[in-house]
């Protein structure tokens, strides 16, 4: 007699358990996707940061060649480096150099403002990093 009354309750309990487990599974999938999204953004941001840093290092090596006693002001030009950006799997890398003369001594002394902008990733993952560096000629007594 009691057996016939309890036969439908197992079906209701199993449907409830399946529903709860499906909700847990969908929540876990969402958490996993969010983690992958964050990781992708971090990777592209790191690539852009290093590309911008490398751009400034490249410009500094042109301005202050090894073995030279002073800077090379004619090397202060603006560059757009698609080739260099491809080394980091980035879309663009632009370098801007501005020179400012200071002091009245001969030979002329310059200060340089270098700004490197790199963009990596596409769509919602596109990330841009800008790095600015200042450099200057030193007097022999500095």
C-alpha positions as CSV (number, residue, x, y, z in Angstrom):
1,X,0.0,0.0,0.0
2,X,2.8,2.5,0.9
3,X,4.8,1.4,-2.2
4,X,2.2,2.7,-4.7
5,X,2.0,6.1,-3.1
6,X,5.8,6.7,-3.3
7,X,6.4,5.8,-6.9
8,X,6.0,9.3,-8.3
9,X,8.3,11.0,-5.8
10,X,11.4,9.5,-7.2
11,X,10.7,11.1,-10.6
12,X,10.2,14.5,-9.0
13,X,13.5,14.2,-7.0
14,X,15.4,13.0,-10.1
15,X,14.1,16.0,-12.2
16,X,15.1,18.4,-9.4
17,X,18.6,16.9,-9.1
18,X,19.1,17.1,-12.9
19,X,18.0,20.7,-12.9
20,X,20.3,21.7,-10.1
21,X,23.2,19.9,-11.8
22,X,22.5,21.6,-15.1
23,X,22.6,25.0,-13.3
24,X,26.0,24.1,-11.7
25,X,27.4,23.0,-15.1
26,X,26.3,26.2,-16.8
27,X,27.8,28.3,-14.0
28,X,31.1,26.4,-14.3
29,X,31.2,26.9,-18.1
30,X,30.7,30.6,-17.5
31,X,33.5,30.8,-15.0
32,X,35.8,28.9,-17.4
33,X,35.0,31.2,-20.3
34,X,35.6,34.3,-18.1
35,X,39.0,32.9,-17.1
36,X,40.0,32.3,-20.8
37,X,38.8,35.8,-21.6
38,X,41.0,37.3,-18.9
39,X,44.0,35.3,-19.9
40,X,43.6,36.3,-23.6
41,X,43.5,40.0,-22.6
42,X,46.5,39.6,-20.4
43,X,48.6,38.0,-23.1
44,X,47.7,40.7,-25.7
45,X,48.4,43.5,-23.1
46,X,51.8,41.9,-22.3
47,X,52.7,41.7,-26.0
48,X,51.7,45.3,-26.5
49,X,53.7,46.4,-23.5
50,X,56.9,44.6,-24.7
51,X,56.4,45.9,-28.2
52,X,56.2,49.5,-27.0
53,X,59.2,49.0,-24.7
54,X,61.2,47.5,-27.6
55,X,60.2,50.5,-29.8
56,X,61.7,52.9,-27.2
57,X,64.8,50.8,-26.9
58,X,65.2,50.8,-30.7
59,X,64.9,54.6,-30.8
60,X,67.4,55.0,-28.0
61,X,69.9,52.8,-29.8
62,X,69.6,55.1,-32.9
63,X,69.9,58.2,-30.8
64,X,72.9,57.1,-28.7
65,X,75.0,54.7,-30.8
66,X,77.6,52.6,-29.0
67,X,81.0,54.3,-28.9
68,X,79.6,57.8,-29.8
69,X,80.5,60.7,-27.5
70,X,77.1,62.4,-27.9
71,X,73.7,61.7,-29.3
72,X,72.8,61.7,-33.0
73,X,70.0,64.3,-33.2
74,X,69.3,63.5,-36.9
75,X,68.1,60.0,-35.8
76,X,65.1,61.6,-34.1
77,X,62.4,60.7,-36.6
78,X,58.9,59.3,-36.4
79,X,58.6,55.7,-37.4
80,X,55.7,53.4,-38.1
81,X,56.9,49.9,-37.7
82,X,54.6,47.3,-39.1
83,X,57.5,44.8,-39.5
84,X,58.6,45.3,-35.9
85,X,55.1,44.9,-34.7
86,X,54.8,41.5,-36.4
87,X,57.6,40.1,-34.3
88,X,55.2,40.4,-31.3
89,X,52.1,39.3,-33.4
90,X,50.8,42.9,-33.1
91,X,48.9,45.1,-35.6
92,X,50.9,48.3,-35.2
93,X,53.9,49.9,-33.6
94,X,54.5,53.7,-33.9
95,X,57.4,55.6,-32.6
96,X,57.4,59.4,-32.1
97,X,60.6,61.3,-31.2
98,X,60.7,65.0,-30.3
99,X,64.0,66.8,-29.6
100,X,64.4,69.9,-27.5
101,X,67.6,71.9,-27.3
102,X,68.8,73.0,-23.9
103,X,71.8,75.0,-22.7
104,X,73.9,77.4,-24.7
105,X,77.1,75.3,-24.9
106,X,78.7,74.0,-28.1
107,X,78.3,71.3,-29.2
108,X,74.5,71.6,-28.8
109,X,72.8,69.5,-26.2
110,X,69.4,68.0,-26.7
111,X,66.6,66.4,-24.6
112,X,64.5,63.7,-26.3
113,X,61.0,62.7,-25.7
114,X,60.3,59.2,-27.1
115,X,56.7,57.8,-27.2
116,X,56.0,54.3,-28.5
117,X,52.5,53.1,-29.1
118,X,51.8,49.4,-29.7
119,X,48.4,47.7,-30.5
120,X,47.9,44.0,-30.2
121,X,44.8,41.8,-30.5
122,X,41.6,42.3,-32.5
123,X,38.0,42.9,-31.7
124,X,37.1,42.9,-28.0
125,X,40.7,41.7,-27.2
126,X,42.4,44.7,-28.9
127,X,44.9,46.3,-26.4
128,X,47.0,49.4,-26.8
129,X,50.0,50.3,-24.6
130,X,51.9,53.6,-24.7
131,X,55.3,54.1,-23.2
132,X,57.1,57.4,-22.9
133,X,60.8,57.8,-22.3
134,X,62.9,60.9,-21.8
135,X,66.7,61.0,-22.5
136,X,69.2,63.8,-22.8
137,X,72.8,64.5,-23.7
138,X,75.1,65.0,-20.7
139,X,77.9,67.5,-20.4
140,X,81.3,66.0,-19.7
141,X,81.2,67.3,-16.1
142,X,77.7,65.8,-15.3
